[in-house]
Amino acid sequence: MNLEGLRVEIADGIAIVTLDRPPVNATNRALRESLTRAFDAFSDRDDVRVAVLTAQGKVFCAGADIKERASLAAEPGDYAALNRLVREMFYSIMECKKPVIGAINGTALGAGMALALCCDIILAAEDAVFGMPEVDVGLAGGVKFLQRHFTPGKARRLLLTGQRVAAPELYRLGVLEECVPGPALMPAALALARDIAGKSPLAVRMLKESFGMVENLALKDGYRLEQEMTVVLSRSEDAQEAKAAFVEKRKPVWKGR
């Protein structure tokens, strides 16, 4: 894939996606298109079981490229097209059929923080800083992303004040799964990725799908849906292999079906 502003490395079932648009990895049209294309592709690739999203440099992502936004022509449909592209960038991560681990190596602001919150599991370096400063430039956005991770009061404070929060505080709040020294970030993310990649690809894929499907369902409806998915999994070749491996005291050999 020809991906502008992005590097992708795939090995042992793990795709490492690195934002690489100096100096601050701000998202422009090309980078949004590259992210969307990469994560859409992972859904269809058998050689990818889990993805890790990180960035080059000391800044994970400073948000949208303000210079590009300022240069938009005031033509009918311009902003609708931009917003559609931004939405699809976020959705490509949330809807990717493979789990996505965020390894947030530095400052994540605005769209950068939203990118992190789209990941299934978030790890961060201890010196990383998060914030939604749109209000400081007369803009708004990000309510839905923050609602999924923060209490109502905290989400409002972040958005209404542009408050920046250090990674250790987000770990305390339970938003981050791990908060580690910078040099330990990628080893920790890859260890987690290897753990997930070692599970049944079919079960992992259906588990990720179930998270998205039950999010807005009532308890009764959500649990019923999960039960139906479990029935499907129980009849799979991977489930039969897991039983055989348990009896034979060996590691299962997954087929993803």
Residue, then its C-alpha position, 0 to 999 in steps of 0.5 A: m500500500n502507498l500510504e502517505g504520512l504513515r508507515v505499516e510493518i507486518a510480522d507474526g500477525i501484528a501490524i504496527v502502524t506508525l504516524d509519520r508526518p513531521p513535525v507533529n503528525a497533524t492529520n490532513r487529507a492524505l493522512r486520513e485517507s492513509l489511516t482509513r485505507a490501512f485499517d480497512a485492509f487489516s480487516d481483510r488480511d489473514d496475516v494481521r490478527v492485531a494492530v498497534l497504532t503509535a507515532q514517530g517523534k515526541v508527539f503522537c498527534a497534535g490534531a487536525d492540520i489547521k493550515e489545511r482547514a484554513s485553506l478550504a475553499a468556501e464551496p458548497g459541500d467542502y465541509a461535508a466532504l471533509n467531515r465525511l473523511v474525518r468520520e471514516m478515519f475514526y470509524s476505520i479503527m473502531e470498526c476494524k475487525k482486528p483489535v487495535i492497541g493504541a501505544i500513545n508515545g507523546t502528546a495527543l490533542g484534539a483529533g489525536m486524542a480521539l484517535a487514541l480513544c478509538c483504539d480497543i485498548i490504550l497504553a501510553a508513555e508516562d510523559a504523554v499528555f492528552g487534551m481536547p483544545e478545540v474550544d480554545v480555537g472557537l471550535a467544538g467536537g469530541v463529545k461522543f468519543l469522551q462519553r465512552h471513556f469518562t464520567p459526564g463531569k470529566a468529559r464536560r470539563l475536558l471539552l469546555t476548558g480545553q484541559r490537558v491531562a497527563a497519562p498517569e491521571l488517565y491511568r488512575l481514571g481507568v482510561l489507560e490500560e497501562c502507563v509506562p516509561g517511554p522506552a517500555l511502551m512498545p515492548a508492553a504494546l507488543a507483548l499485549a499484541r502477541d498475547i491477543a494474536g495467540k488466541s483464536p482469530l475467529a473468537v477474537r474477531m467476533l468478540k471485537e464485533s460484539f463490543g460494537m454491537v452491544e454498546n447501545l443495546a439494553l442488557k437483555d438484548g445485548y446478552r442474547l446477542e452474545q449468546e447467539m454468537t457463542v453458539v456460532l463459535s461453539r460449532s467452529e473448527d477453532a472451538q473443536e481444536a481448543k477442546a482437543a488441545f486441552v485434552e492432549k495438553r498442547k497448544p492449539v493450532w488455530k485455523g480462524r474458522 
